Each structure stands twice: as structure tokens, then as C-alpha cells.
């Protein structure tokens, strides 16, 4: 793996966006993002002072949440789909490591 690829991967998980910036990026309200966090749909990092910080991967997850809601799912359905997607990604990663 190239040095630039490692940087990009770690950069994807670096929590740099405040909740207001994340809300603007995904086109949702701040209270909506707080609701999604309460429901366990997203888990932003926290600073020592408790401020939420979102990473690029969090933003991508928020886009998935909003797309699922736009397709007609309620929050319980979104949660089930995200859990299945997460489990699928985990299994694929484990399988890739075994080969």
C-alpha cells in the first residue's frame, strides 16, 4: 500500500466536521443529526469538551441514512438495513483476510 493510500484511508476516519457543517453537507438539520445519533444510526467522535466531530465516513453514512429515508423506510427500517450492511462489510473483510 502506498503512503498516499494509507493517508487517505486514515483521513476518511478523521473527525473534523462540526455538527452544523455535517448538517449542511448532508442537507439535514442539526436536530435531525442529533436524533440519528440518539437512535444509534451514526456515532460521531467527541472532543474532550463534548463537541461532536464527524468524519468523512460519518458523512457517507448520513447520506446512506437519508437515501434510505427518501426511499420510504422509517428509522427502525434504516437501522435494520445499516446493521445488515455493517455485518456484510465485516464478513467481506474477514473473508478477504482469509484469502
Secondary structure, DSSP 8 states (H G I E B T S, - for coil): --HHHHHHHHHHT---B-HHHHHHHHT--HHHHHHHHHTTS---EE-TT--EEB-HHHHHHHHHHHHHHHTT--HHHHHHHHHHHHHHHHHHHHHHHH-
